Amino acid sequence: GRGAMAGGAAEGRAALLALYREVLRCHRRALPQPMRAMGDDYVANEFRQLKKAGATPEQWREFGTQWRKYVSMLSGQADLPEGEGSARDLPEALSEEQRAQLHSLKREIQTLYKGAKPGEAGRPGEPAGEK
């Protein structure tokens, strides 16, 4: 009945909130500033947009699957020595839309680096040594 559906929705929201937090933790471990701040803003916006769009349960499942793949990929890359791994091969594995998003993100990062003064890349109010 309706109660079982409501319970399932609550469990789904809890799982997605846990995934959201996992993505942010992964960013803290794997991304330098300002990439971390931009990545955190991006993930928050993606979750917010899907919620506002009234996504179907199937869309939420696919969304969660893709973000879990992202966490796995980023976690794996974070453990490899510089210059090793499949980062160079990644664009071939992406869809056209994902490649366009990656290119856009790259442009924004380059713009951020050009405009930032040393020490200003982090978010206001964050402790300098936080990992």
MOPE-V124953 format. One record per pair of residues at least 6 apart in sequence whose C-alpha atoms are under 7 Angstrom apart, sorted by the first residue. I is the first residue (numbers start at 0). J is the second residue. D is the distance in Angstrom with one decimal. If there is no record, write none. Layout:
BEGIN
I|J|D  I|J|D
END
This chain:
BEGIN
15|63|6.8  22|70|6.0  23|39|6.2  25|70|6.6  25|74|6.6  26|35|5.6  27|35|6.7  27|130|5.5  28|130|6.3  29|74|7.0  29|77|5.2  32|120|6.0  32|121|5.9  33|120|5.1  33|121|6.0  34|108|6.8  36|121|6.9  36|122|6.8  76|84|6.7  90|98|6.3
END
